[in-house]
């Protein structure tokens, strides 16, 4: 964790391994009751994101934040940038910020490269009327 030129907090960390995009919720029936759940692969990746962030010293920011994600995928693997971002943002809930609604700027880039990983930067944004709107 470091301070930004603008005086805000900047936290950078890497999530090793193949980045996993957020999967659609699943529905199953138990008797007459429908149960909605997050698929196991998505849930486990979100937990890994949280663990790696905590291990890197990431702490909760209170105001608006900016997030930059660079995901590296090997070979011809395909990924939707928005699904990758959603899984990482959800994994950071309660770790880098209280809720991902605090994210006012989001930049996501998917590159080809090894080792597969996601590099994440979370930065405090100056609190202005435009940033909090």
C-alpha positions in Angstrom: 0.0 0.0 0.0 1.4 3.4 -1.0 0.2 7.0 -1.1 -0.8 8.6 -4.4 0.5 11.8 -5.8 -2.9 13.3 -5.1 -2.6 12.4 -1.4 -5.0 9.4 -1.6 -4.2 5.8 -0.8 -3.1 3.4 -3.6 -3.1 -0.4 -3.0 -1.6 -2.8 -5.6 -1.6 -6.6 -5.5 -1.6 -9.6 -7.8 -3.9 -12.6 -7.9 -1.9 -15.5 -9.2 -3.4 -18.2 -11.4 -6.0 -18.0 -14.2 -8.5 -15.1 -13.8 -12.0 -16.4 -13.5 -15.0 -14.4 -14.7 -18.2 -14.2 -12.7 -20.6 -17.0 -13.7 -24.4 -16.6 -13.8 -26.3 -17.5 -10.7 -27.8 -21.0 -10.7 -31.2 -22.0 -9.5 -32.2 -25.4 -8.1 -35.4 -26.6 -6.6 -35.7 -28.1 -3.1 -39.2 -29.3 -2.8 -41.4 -26.4 -3.9 -38.7 -23.8 -3.0 -36.3 -22.3 -5.5 -32.7 -21.8 -4.2 -30.4 -19.3 -6.1 -26.7 -19.7 -5.6 -23.3 -18.6 -7.0 -21.5 -21.4 -8.8 -18.6 -23.0 -6.9 -15.9 -21.8 -9.3 -17.0 -18.2 -9.0 -17.3 -18.3 -5.2 -13.9 -19.9 -4.8 -12.2 -17.3 -7.1 -13.9 -14.4 -5.1 -12.5 -16.0 -1.9 -9.0 -16.2 -3.4 -9.3 -12.5 -4.5 -10.1 -11.5 -0.9 -7.3 -13.7 0.5 -4.7 -12.3 -1.8 -5.8 -8.7 -1.1 -5.6 -9.2 2.6 -2.2 -10.9 2.3 -1.0 -7.8 0.4 -2.1 -5.5 3.2 -5.2 -4.1 1.5 -7.5 -2.2 3.9 -11.0 -0.9 3.6 -11.4 2.6 2.1 -14.4 4.6 3.1 -15.0 7.0 0.1 -15.1 6.6 -3.6 -12.5 4.4 -5.2 -10.9 3.8 -8.6 -10.1 0.2 -9.6 -7.7 -0.9 -12.4 -7.5 -4.5 -13.4 -5.1 -6.1 -15.9 -5.8 -9.8 -16.5 -3.2 -12.0 -18.2 -4.5 -15.1 -20.0 -2.4 -17.8 -21.6 -2.8 -18.8 -25.2 -6.2 -18.5 -26.8 -8.2 -18.4 -23.6 -11.1 -16.0 -24.0 -12.7 -13.9 -21.3 -15.2 -11.2 -21.0 -13.6 -8.2 -19.3 -16.9 -7.3 -17.6 -17.2 -10.8 -16.0 -13.6 -10.7 -14.9 -14.1 -7.3 -13.3 -17.3 -8.4 -11.5 -15.6 -11.4 -9.9 -12.7 -9.3 -8.6 -14.9 -6.4 -7.5 -17.2 -8.8 -5.6 -14.1 -10.5 -4.0 -13.0 -7.1 -2.8 -16.3 -6.3 -1.0 -15.5 -5.9 2.7 -11.8 -6.0 2.0 -10.8 -2.9 -0.1 -14.2 -1.1 0.3 -17.5 -1.7 2.1 -19.4 -2.3 -1.1 -18.5 -2.2 -4.8 -21.0 0.7 -5.2 -18.0 2.8 -4.0 -16.2 2.1 -7.3 -16.6 5.3 -9.4 -13.9 4.6 -12.0 -13.2 1.1 -13.4 -10.5 0.2 -16.0 -10.2 -3.4 -17.2 -7.7 -4.8 -19.7 -7.3 -8.3 -20.9 -3.8 -9.3 -22.2 -2.2 -12.5 -23.4 0.7 -13.6 -21.3 2.2 -16.0 -18.8 2.0 -16.6 -16.0 -1.7 -16.2 -15.9 -2.7 -13.7 -13.2 -4.7 -10.5 -12.5 -3.0 -7.4 -11.3 -5.2 -5.0 -9.3 -4.9 -1.4 -8.2 -7.4 0.2 -5.9 -7.0 3.9 -5.4 -8.8 6.4 -3.2 -10.5 9.1 -5.3 -10.8 12.7 -4.1 -14.3 13.2 -2.7 -16.2 15.5 -5.0 -19.8 15.9 -5.9 -19.2 14.3 -9.4 -17.3 11.3 -7.8 -20.1 10.6 -5.3 -23.0 11.1 -7.7 
